[in-house]
Amino acid sequence: MEDLVIRDADVVDGTGAPSYRADVVVDGGRIVAIVKEAAAAGCQRPRARRELDADGLVLSPGFIDMHAHSDLALLRDPAHEAKAAQGVTLEVIGQDGLSYAPVDDRTLAEVRAQITGWNGGGPEDTTVDFGWRTVGEYLDRLDHGFDGQGIAVNAAYLVPQGTVRMLAVGWDDREAAPDELARMKRLVAEGLEQGAVGLSSGLTYTPGMYASDAELTELCRVVASYGGYYCPHHRSYGAGALAAYEEMIALTREAGCALHLAHATMNFGVNKGRAPELLSLLDGALDAGADLSFDTYPYTPGCTTLVALLPSWAGEGGPEAVLARLRDDATAERIRHALETEGSDGCHGVPVDWDTIEISGVAAPAPDPDPGPGLAGHVGRTIAQSAAVRGERPWETARRLLIDDRLGPTILHHVGHEENVRRIMRHRVHMGGSDGILQGDKPHPRAYGTFPEYLGKYVRELGVLSLEECVAHLTGRPAARLRLPDRGLVREGYRADLVLFAPRTVGAGATFTAPRTLPSGIPYVLIDGRFVIDHGRRTDVLAGRSVRRTVRGPGQDLRRA
């Protein structure tokens, strides 16, 4: 007798095809049978050890988060309800060119300090054992998870280009020497051989943003030879955004590499209503033969670290050098001028508007909620609001925050446009990615709400996407980009990574005032046929593992999922 039969489900299979009613049988972690219209046909109904009545529920493949920042959360939190409760069964981590492998001791300390606002893991954080150094060792650590049982959900990894440059070149804003470029290419190749699915960049983050197009093209040639893809957070989402998209299309065309654009938005006032221009550019590239896709989240604000807004020259030398520049009055004044008058490259070429920058979290513990000198008093306020309380200029507030919290503050950046969000998500190569940063006292609700927000708001309430189309954006398309041969569809022989949700009630619970509220209408989530969410509650199952591409050499893609 098989493990499970899901009876009378409305199957939305991840291809975009119309839904159908069926009994779906699961055994040994895979879908072994799909009996369409079993009740109406009057045929012998399949039996199993557990029989789940899914009448009124949609059965779809598990959701794939194409842009996640759970690099440490997966090792810190066995429940990981932020994603499991949404129906996410696979996350793609190592994003924005900054993560924790490959590293040496120096680089690990530096990257931990740099992205503590994304993931925690700062110098004083003892919740994770950073015993790995290579990509393979990090993926092995994910497989081991908690006491050898694994992690909450599956994870695929992108080699982070900024970390690679940190390791091979350091923090200098200069062209890589030939031997340094050769080392970066070897590091990328080794990461792909050890199981990474591609390469990421964060081209508004130091030190990755110091790379030239020629350098990036050479790295992308390596990625292409292994059948991976390049996932850039490109050089601007503000002034010059279209030129930045064009740059990524051109260099991947030159390298012959697949391209997946991270959080492909058009932000700031200069881009209001300009989504059609972006989509026209992408359509032209697709029509010319580009292997191109992109992801977005269904919200208008962005989320990053406060230090990321500084001009790139201020980041040269690493975190301690940044702090030294902020402490020096003359240099701090140069930084202010770059931010407020010129529009720094870290702020996408747009002069900063302190009314749009809301502090969502600080790294240092601060129990005092008073809006005076304590760090916690800034959370939930814009820089402009905190400055008004303190009777000082906004830049002085921002500067003090960066120094006192050692570059740790996380921000919500209120610079998006709803009309752009809706237009972009309709596109034929669009996919879902939360870009969910889980740190901070008041994180962006996208971390806990992206996937039910798509289904509840943009499918049921607004009708921007049909249900079948939306599910394809969140499942089948991402699996195809990742070249996963047996995930992303409800199909016989495929892995039983599945989600059941109520189409009339599914929705995000997370809001900007209560960002960690779990979603509604998702009673069951399975990974490898095991219930991660059962009757709406998180079980103790740890079915997640690393999802790797195994290769013997360039061009020989022998995927292991």
N, C-alpha and C positions, 0 to 999 in steps of 0.2 A: 504494500500500500504506500502511495506517495506521501510526501510530507504535508502538503497543503493544497487545497483547492479554493480558489476565490470565485464565488458563484455570482452570476448575473451582474457582472461589472459592465459599465459602459467604457469600453476600451478605447483610449486615444493613444495610438501606438507610437507616436513620435515621428512619423513620416509626413504629417500634414494631411493625410487621408481622412475621410469621414469616420466618425466613431462607429463602433458596432458593439453589440451586446454579446457577452461570451462568459464561459467558465474558463479560468486559467489555472493550470495545474503546475505546481512547483515541486521539484524534488532535487536533492543534492545541490541546492544553490542555483539551479537553472530552471528556466521555463521549459517543461517537457511536453505540454500539450495545450492547445487553445481550441476549445469547442465552441464555435460560434452559434448563437441563438439556440443554446442547448435546451432551454425550457420550452421554447416554441416548437422545436423539432420533435419533442416528445421522445428523444433518444435516451439511452442509458446515461445517467448523469455520472460524471467521474466522482470517485470517493477518495478520501485522504484522511490522514491522522487528525488534521485540523481542517474544518470546513468553515469558511468565512463568508457570511452573507453580505455581498457588496451592492445590493439593490439600492439605487439612488446615488451611488458613488462612482466617480471616474477613476479608472485604473490607468496610470501612465508610467512610462519609465521614470526612474529617479532623476531628479534635476541635477544638472551639471553646472557648477558655479565656475565660469571661465575666468574669473578674476577675484581671487580670495587672498586675504592676509591672515591666514590661520597657521602660519609657519610654526609658531610656538604654542598657540592655543590647543592644537591637536595633541601636544605632548604635556600640556598643563592641566587640561580639563577633560576627564574621560567622558562626561556627558555631552559636552559640546552642543547643547540644545539650540544655540543660536542658529546652527545650520541644520542639525538633524530634524528639528521640529518643523522646518520649512519644507522638508522633503528632499533636501540636498543629499545625494549619495556619493558625489565626487566633487572635490575642489581642486582647482589648479592654483598652486602656490609658487613662491619664488618670483613674485611679480615686481614690476617697476624697477628692475635692475638691481634690487637690493634684498639679499637674504643671507643665509648663514652657511652656505656651502657653494663652491669650495673656498676654504679659508686656511690661513695659518694662525698662530697664536696672536700675532699683531693685528691682522685683519679682522679676526673674530672680535677682539676687544673694540676695534673701531666701529664695526658695523653694528654691534650691540648698542653702542652709545648713540650712533646716528639714528637708528630707527626704533629707539625705545618708545617713541610716541605711537608707532604703529602696532608694536607687538609686546610691549614690556621688554623684559630680557636685558635691562640695563645692567651696569656694573654691580649693583647691589642685589640683583634678582637672583635668588637661589632656587627658584621653583623648577628650573629645567637644568638637567645635566648636559652641558655642551661638550660631550665627549667625542663628537665626530669632527672630521676635518674635510672629507671628500663628499661629493654628491652621493656616491654609493653608500657611504657610512651613514649619512643623514637619512636616506631612504630605508636603510636597515633599521635605524632607530625608530622610524615611523612604523615599520612592520612589527617591531617588538612591542611598541606602545607601552601599555600598562601591564607589568608583570608577564610579558610575553603574549598577552591576549590580543594585541592590536590597538587600534584607535577607533574613534566614533564613526568616521566616514572615510571613504577612500580619498586618496590625494595623489595628484600628478604634479611634477616639479619642472619648472623652467630654470635653466642656468641663468643666474643674475649677472648681466654684463657689467654693471657698476661694481659689484663685488669682485668680479674677475679683474677689472682694471685696477681696483684698489690693491689687489694682490700682486699684479704684475708691474704696474707703473707707479702706484701710490696715489697721492692727492694733488699732483702737479697738473696745472692747466697747460698742457703742451702735447705735441704730437708724440705718439709712442715710437720709441726706437725700434729698428728691425727685430732685434732679439726679444724685445718686450712684446711686440705684436705676435711673433712666433710663439711665445709662451702663452699669450691669451688664446690663440687658436688651439694650442694643445689642451689648455684647461677646458675650453668649450667642448672639444672632441671627447675628452675624458668624461665630462659630465653626461654627454649624450650616450656614450658607451655604457655608462653606469646606470642609465635608465631615464634620464631627463627627456622631456618631450619637445624641447625647443629652447629658445633664448629670449630673455626679457631685457628691456632697457627702461631706464627712467631718465629721460633726456632733459628734464628740468631739475634733476637731483645730482649733486656732486657725489663722486667724481665721474659718474658715467656720462654726464653731459659734456665733459671735456673731449669726448671721442669725436673725431671727424667722420664725415660720410665715408671716406675711403676706408677708415678703420672698421666701421660698422659693416661695410660691404664685405670686407675680408672675413669677418666673423660669420656673417650670414652665408657665405660660401660653404663654410664648414657645416653649418646647420642644415643647409640644403643637401649636402652630401650624405647626411644621415636620415633624410626624410622628415626632419623636424620643421618647426615654424618659428618665425620671429614675431615677438609680441612687444612692440614699443609703446610706452608712454612717451609720446613724441615731444618736440621742442616747444610747442605752444598750443594751448587751447583758447587763447585770447587773440591779441594782435598777431597777425601772421599765421593764424590757425590753418587756413587752407594751404598756404605754402609749406607748413610743417607736414601736413598729410601728403602733399605731393612729394616731398623729400623722401618719406618712407616708401612710397610706391616706387619711386625711381630707383632707390638703392637696392630694394629687394628684387626689382626687375633685373637690374644689373647682375645681382648675385644668383638669380634663378631660384629664389627662396620664397616659400609660402609666407604670407603676411596676415597677421591677426592684430587689428588695431585695438588697443586697450581703451576702455571707457571713451568711446568715440563721440565726444560731445562738441558743441559749439557754445562756448561760454563767454561771459562778460557782455557789457552793453554793445561792444563793437560787432558782436555776432548775433544779436537778436534777430530772429526770423531768417537766418542764413542757412538753415539745414538743407534746403533744396540745392544750394551750391555745393555743399559737401556730397550729397547723394549723387549729383550729376558727375562729380569728379570720380567717385567710386564706381559708378556705372560705366564710365568711360574706360577705367582700368580693367574692370571685369570683361567688358566687351572686347578689349584688346588681348585677353587671355590671362590676366593676372589671377593667381590663386590667392584670393583675398576674402577675409571675413572680419567681423568686429563685434565687440560687446558693449552694452550700456547697462546702467541701472535706472530704475523708473522713478527718479527723484531729480529735483533741480539743484540743490546745493551739492558741492563737492566736499571732500574731507581729506586733509593731509596734516602735515606738521607745520607749525608756525615758522620754524627755521627754513623750511623749503622755499619760502617766499623771498629770501635774501638773494642778492645778486651772486652769480657764480664765483666771482673773484673773492667774495667773502668766505666761501667754503674751502678755498685752496688750503691744503695742509691738514685738513681733518677737523674733528669736533673741538679739540683743545685750541686750535688756531682760531676757529670761529669765536670761541668764548673770549680769547684774548683781544680780538678785534672789537667785539662788543663792549669790552671794558675800557677800551681806549676812546676818549671823547672825540678826538679828531676823526678817527676811523669810523666810529659809530655815526658821526654826522655825514660822512660819505655814504654810508649804507642808507641812512634816512633819505638823502637826496635821491639815490638810485631808486628807492621804493616809491617815494611820494611824488617825485617830479619826472624822472625819466621813464619809469616803468621797468622794473628789473626783469631779467630773463627768468628768474625764479618765480616771478608773478606774471609770467606769460606776456611780458611786454606792455602791460597795462598799469598805469599809476595806481597804487594801492588805495582802496576805499576802506578805511578802518570800520565803517558802519557795516560792512559785509562780512567781517571776520569775527566769528563767534568762538570763544574758547570752549572746547568740548571736554578737555581733560588735561590734567597735569600729571607728570610722572612721580614727583615727590609726594609722599603722604602729607596731607594737610587737614587735620580734623577741624580747624577753626573755619566756619562758613562765613565769618564776617567779611564784608567787602573791603576791608582795609588792607593791611600788609600781607595777610595770609594768602597763599597760592590758591586755595580752594575758593576764595571769594570771587575769582575771575570766571569760574566755570558757569556757563549759561549766559554770559554777558558778551557783547561785542567788545572789541578793543576800545572803540569810541566810548561805550558806556562805562567801562571800567576806568578809563582815563578821566571822564567827567566826575565820577565819584571821588577820584583822587586829586582832582584839580590840577591835572598835568596834561601835556600834549600826548596824543595817542602813541607816537613813536617811543616816548619815554616809558609808557606802560608796557609796550611790546618788548622793548629792550630789557627792562627789569625782569619781565617774565622769563625771557630766554636765558638770562644769566642765572636767576635764582633757581630755575627748574632744570638747568644744565641742558638746554635745547629740547626739553621733553614735551612742551605743550602741543596738544593736538587741537585742530581747528575744524569748524564747519565753515565753508566758503560759499556764501550765498550769491552766486554769480550765474546760475543757470536760467533757462527759459523753457517753460512748459511746451510751447509750440514746437520747439526744436526736439525736445524729448519724444513727443508723440510722432513726429514725422520720421525721425531716425529709427525708432523701434519697428516701424513697418517694413523696413527694407528686407530684401530677399536673402541677404547673408548676415543678418543681425542675429546675435545670440545674447543670452542673459549673463551678466556678471555683477556680483554685488559690490565689489571693491570694498568689502566690509572690514572696517577697522574696529576691532572689539575692545580696544583700550579706551580708557577715559571714563569719567563720571557721567558724561552725557554724550555717548557716541552717536554717530549718524544712524538713524533707524534702518538704513539699507542693510546693515549687518544682520539684523534679525527679521527683516521684512521683505527683501527684494522679490522673492519668488511668489509668495501669496499676494503681494502688491500687484504684480503683473496679472495674476489670475482674477483677483477680486476687483481691482479698480479698472485696469485697462482692457480686460475681457468682459466681465459681467456688467460693470457700471457704465463704462464709456464706449465699449464696442470698438476700440481702436484695432484690436486683433480678434479673430475668431479663436475659439478654444483650441481647435486642432492646430491652427497655425502657431499659436503661442506655445503650446506644448512642444512643437517641433523646434522652435527657437531655443527652448530650455533643455532639450534632450538629444534628439537625433542629429541636429546640426552640430552641436558641440562634440558629440562622439565621433562624427565624421572628421571634424577638424583635428581631433586628437588621434585619429586613425585607430580607433578601438574596434576590433572586429566583432565583439559580442556584447556591446553595451549600447544603451541609448535608444533601443527600440523594444516594444513588446512583441517578441517573435520567438518561436520555438527554437531551442538551443541557446538562446541568449541568457546571460546572467540575470538572476532575479533581483535586480536593483529596481525597486518599484515603489510607487507612492499611490495611495488612495486618498482622494479628497472629495469634499462635497461641493459641487459647482455653485450651489445657491448660497453657500455661507463662507466659503474659503476667503480669507482676507488677512492682511497684515494687522497684527496687534500693535506693533511698534510705531510710535509717533515721536516727534521731536521733543515732546515733554516727558514721554515714558518710553525711551528707546529700546529697553530690554524686554518689553512685553512680547510674549510668544504669540504666534498666529493662531487663527481659528480655522476649523473646517478641514484639518488634515489629521484624521484619526490613525492612519497606518502608514508606516514607512518600513521598507525591507531592504536590506543589503545582503547579497548572496543568499536570499531566501530566509534570512533571519530577521525577526521583528526588532527594529531599532526604536520605533514608536508603535505602541500597541494600545488601542483604545484611547489615543490622545496623550499617552504618558510615555516618558522615556524609560526604556528598559535598561538593564545592565549589560546588554549585548555590546561587544566591541568587535564589529565585523569589518571595520575599515582596515585597509592596507595601502601601501604604495602601489600605484598603477604605473608600470614602467614600460618603456620601449626597450627591448633587448636587441642589440645589433652585434654582428660579427665584425663589421667594418663598414666604411662608407658605402652607401647605396644598398646594403643588404639588410633590409628592414624585417626583422623576425619578431614582431611585437609580442611581448608577454604582458597580459593584462591580469 
